[in-house]
């Protein structure tokens, strides 16, 4: 929490992970379209969508900043409990997290963060591949992620963590 704001880093189990250089144009397009779709759907509802850079302090409840060992910046976070939000970001687990893959982030997003988000109790975790235009969905059930499938650009998907939200992936992968 005290590092220079110019540094793009994440803290996982006390270890520093540098965020790769600026995301690709395709990455940003997918993030923009997902953010817009979630924002429109959530307008006037209790949940809010936030996109990187936005600090999420996992396992941070009732801890001082220097005691928090997990600070991540997911590409997209949905938080439905306003008590978790403060001027520094989110203190606790979002209801849903979306990570958009880049060549440098595959191991971090698909393995390290997958396990971290599962342990932290993030209800829904999506791994989005902008190159192959796919979404891999995981839903937390009894403390473990259940693989719900991989969906392609031609699919329409229901967002299980947000009832009544259906996304046409043709509109996401433009």
C-alpha positions in Angstrom: 0.0 0.0 0.0 3.0 2.3 0.3 4.7 1.6 -3.0 5.0 4.3 -5.7 1.7 4.5 -7.7 3.8 4.4 -10.9 4.7 0.7 -10.1 2.4 -1.9 -11.4 2.7 -4.7 -8.9 0.6 -7.3 -7.1 1.3 -9.0 -3.7 0.4 -12.6 -3.4 1.2 -14.5 -0.2 3.7 -11.7 0.5 5.6 -12.2 -2.8 5.8 -9.4 -5.3 4.5 -10.0 -8.8 5.3 -7.4 -11.4 2.4 -6.7 -13.8 3.6 -7.1 -17.4 3.9 -4.0 -19.6 0.7 -2.3 -20.8 -2.0 -4.7 -22.1 -2.5 -5.3 -25.8 -5.2 -3.5 -27.8 -7.3 -6.7 -28.0 -7.0 -7.1 -24.2 -8.3 -3.6 -23.7 -11.1 -3.9 -26.2 -12.4 -7.1 -24.4 -12.0 -5.3 -21.0 -13.9 -2.3 -22.3 -16.8 -4.4 -23.7 -17.1 -6.5 -20.5 -17.0 -3.4 -18.3 -19.7 -1.8 -20.4 -21.9 -4.8 -20.4 -21.6 -5.3 -16.6 -22.0 -1.5 -15.9 -25.2 -1.3 -17.9 -26.7 -4.4 -16.2 -25.7 -3.3 -12.7 -26.9 0.3 -13.0 -29.2 1.0 -10.1 -28.4 -2.4 -8.4 -26.4 -3.1 -5.3 -23.4 -4.5 -7.1 -20.7 -2.4 -8.7 -18.1 -3.2 -11.3 -14.5 -2.0 -11.1 -11.6 -2.5 -13.6 -7.8 -2.4 -13.3 -6.0 -0.6 -11.9 -8.1 -1.3 -8.7 -6.6 -2.8 -5.6 -8.3 -5.8 -4.1 -7.0 -6.6 -0.6 -7.8 -10.3 -0.1 -8.0 -11.5 3.5 -7.6 -7.9 4.6 -10.6 -7.6 6.9 -9.6 -6.4 10.4 -5.9 -6.0 9.4 -3.6 -3.0 9.2 -2.3 -2.3 5.7 1.2 -3.6 6.6 -0.3 -6.9 7.7 -2.0 -7.6 4.3 -0.1 -10.2 2.2 -2.5 -10.4 -0.8 -3.1 -7.3 -2.9 -4.2 -8.0 -6.5 -5.5 -5.9 -9.4 -7.9 -8.1 -11.3 -8.9 -6.9 -14.8 -12.5 -6.7 -13.6 -14.1 -7.1 -10.2 -17.7 -7.1 -9.2 -18.4 -6.3 -5.5 -22.0 -6.6 -4.1 -21.1 -5.7 -0.5 -20.5 -1.9 -0.2 -19.0 -2.4 3.2 -15.9 -3.9 1.5 -15.3 -0.7 -0.5 -13.1 2.1 0.7 -11.0 4.8 -0.8 -8.1 2.3 -1.4 -10.3 -0.2 -3.3 -11.8 -3.4 -2.1 -11.0 -4.9 1.4 -12.2 -8.5 1.1 -13.3 -10.8 -1.6 -15.2 -9.6 -4.6 -18.2 -11.6 -5.7 -16.8 -12.1 -9.1 -13.4 -11.6 -10.8 -12.5 -11.6 -14.4 -8.8 -12.0 -15.6 -8.0 -11.4 -19.2 -4.9 -13.4 -20.3 -1.8 -12.0 -21.8 1.2 -14.1 -22.8 3.0 -13.1 -19.6 0.1 -13.8 -17.2 -1.0 -17.3 -18.1 0.6 -19.1 -15.1 -0.3 -16.3 -12.7 -4.0 -16.1 -13.8 -4.6 -19.8 -14.5 -2.9 -21.3 -11.5 -1.6 -18.9 -8.8 -4.6 -16.5 -8.8 -7.1 -19.4 -9.4 -6.0 -21.0 -6.1 -5.8 -17.7 -4.3 -9.3 -16.6 -5.4 -10.7 -20.0 -4.6 -9.2 -19.8 -1.1 -10.5 -16.2 -0.7 -14.0 -17.3 -1.5 -14.5 -15.4 -4.7 -17.8 -16.8 -6.0 -17.2 -16.6 -9.7 -13.9 -16.6 -11.6 -13.6 -16.1 -15.3 -10.4 -16.5 -17.3 -10.8 -14.7 -20.7 -8.6 -15.5 -23.6 -8.7 -12.5 -26.0 -6.6 -14.3 -28.7 -8.8 -17.4 -28.9 -11.9 -15.4 -28.0 -13.0 -17.7 -25.2 -14.2 -17.5 -21.6 -13.5 -20.2 -19.1 -15.9 -20.1 -16.2 -15.5 -21.4 -12.6 -18.1 -21.2 -9.9 -17.3 -21.6 -6.1 -19.3 -24.5 -4.7 -18.6 -25.8 -1.1 -15.3 -23.9 -1.0 -14.0 -25.3 -4.3 -14.2 -24.1 -7.9 -16.3 -26.1 -10.2 -15.4 -25.9 -13.9 -18.5 -24.7 -15.7 -17.1 -24.8 -19.2 -15.3 -22.9 -21.9 -17.4 -20.7 -24.1 -16.5 -19.3 -27.6 -17.3 -16.1 -29.4 -20.4 -17.7 -31.0 -21.9 -18.5 -27.5 -24.4 -16.7 -25.3 -23.7 -17.3 -21.6 -25.5 -16.7 -18.3 -23.6 -15.0 -15.5 -24.3 -17.4 -12.6 -23.2 -14.9 -9.9 -25.6 -12.2 -11.3 -29.1 -13.5 -11.9 -30.7 -12.5 -15.2 -27.5 -11.3 -16.8 -26.9 -13.0 -20.2 -23.9 -12.0 -22.4 -23.6 -12.5 -26.1 -19.9 -13.1 -26.6 -20.2 -11.8 -30.2 -20.6 -8.4 -28.5 -17.6 -8.9 -26.2 -15.1 -10.2 -28.8 -15.6 -7.5 -31.4 
